[in-house]
Amino acid sequence: MQLQPFVLLSLVSIWRPKKWSSSLAVTLYSLYTVVSLIVYYTFMISEILDIILLAENVQQIMENMIQLINITNVTQKSFSFLSKRKKIIRFIDMFFDDVALPQTPEEEAIQKKFDDESRSNTHKLAGLYSISVFTFVYMPYFVSDIEDRVLPYRGWLPYSLDSVRNYRIAYLHQAWAVTIAASVNASTEVLVSGFMIQICAQFRILEERFARLTQTVKAMRDGGIDEGLVFAEEKKLLVKLIQHHLKIFEMAELLNDIYVFVILFQFAASIVVLCVCTYNLALCPSVNSDFVTIFLFQSCMLLQIFLYTWYGNEITLRSTDLGNNILLTDWRHLSQTGIKNLMIIYQRTTKPIIMSSGYVITLSNVAFTSIVKTSYSVYNVLSV
């Protein structure tokens, strides 16, 4: 299980490393977190005041609304990491439980396959966010004439930008806040989708163990082992399978509890941001720097929602497929008690795991297309 996103969260002050136990380290990191949050919230306040006091037309309001909604969304994500730290640690520890760890070379190969998929998503999403932030925030500082004193984002400031020093302070303030926002956004999407991938891996490992159950019982009987020992081994394996199945349900339930509002706010923010981005793209007269920036930001938002819905849908499908795999098990080699236990497990799979957003929106491919359609509908209303 790869935990690279936690390294990035640690760098931006949202996640104190678990191994840090000294009071001095905890105090210093807490201080760093407070300073970062002050930078972050003052940037959000600056955006709000600009809309209230300085914005002169709808286009200027739209420019600020995209980032303001994003900042507000990242705020509740940061709060989720800080307030639910213990639950997140407990969730991670579940994957290191004996029943969840791979036990054979085949299971290790399955785990590696899903780890590689999660790692690939991490690199792709981190790369997309890095390009977006660098293109819009950092590159203009080095290629633009400093005498123009143009900031990456509109915002109300309590001081003038007439001096170079004030301009650099304001630019650093916005760059720091946006870097934190991008890092928290990228890490959250990678972690949530990565956790879903790991739950899918557990289902695949469980399927492998169900297939191995009948093979083990058949091999013991073919080897002439006493029927009492065969029955005892069968019972022990079935107990482990049931425990593993229940552990997966516990994982999914805890994940829903941890990120229920994170995903809900993300869906709400995405609908608004996607339609506003589409509206701003339509206003661009040509493919210029503004067009590229808005397009990259819109791509990030689409990818965020796609990861949630795709892997939420995968969990539902795999929890259903488990029942189908149980039915395909070669039951002839099991005892009557073993067959009855398998039937009980199968009955449980008839109610698949449903990942939800605020217990309102089901994470599925249908939900993704619905969000895109809703965003386009709102855009049509705005463009009238």
Secondary structure, DSSP 8 states (H G I E B T S, - for coil): ---HHHHHHHHTTSS--TT--SHHHHHHHHHHHHHHHHHHHHHHHHHHHIIIII--SHHHHHHHHHHHHHHHHHHHHHHHHHHTHHHHHHHHHHTTSTTTS--SHHHHHHHHHHHHHHHHHHHHHHHHHHHHHIIIIIHHHHHS-GGG---SS----SS-S-SHHHHHHHHHHHHHHHHHHHHHHHHHHHHHHHHHHHHHHHHHHHHHHHHHHHHHHHHHHHTT--HHHHHHHHHHHHHHHHHHHHHHHHHHHHHHHHHHHHHHHHHHHHHHHHHHHHHHHHH-SSS-HHHHHHHHHHHHHHHHHHHHHHHHHHHHHHHHHHHHHHHTS-GGGS-HHHHHHHHHHHHHHTS----EETTTEE-SHHHHHHHHHHHHHHHHHHH-
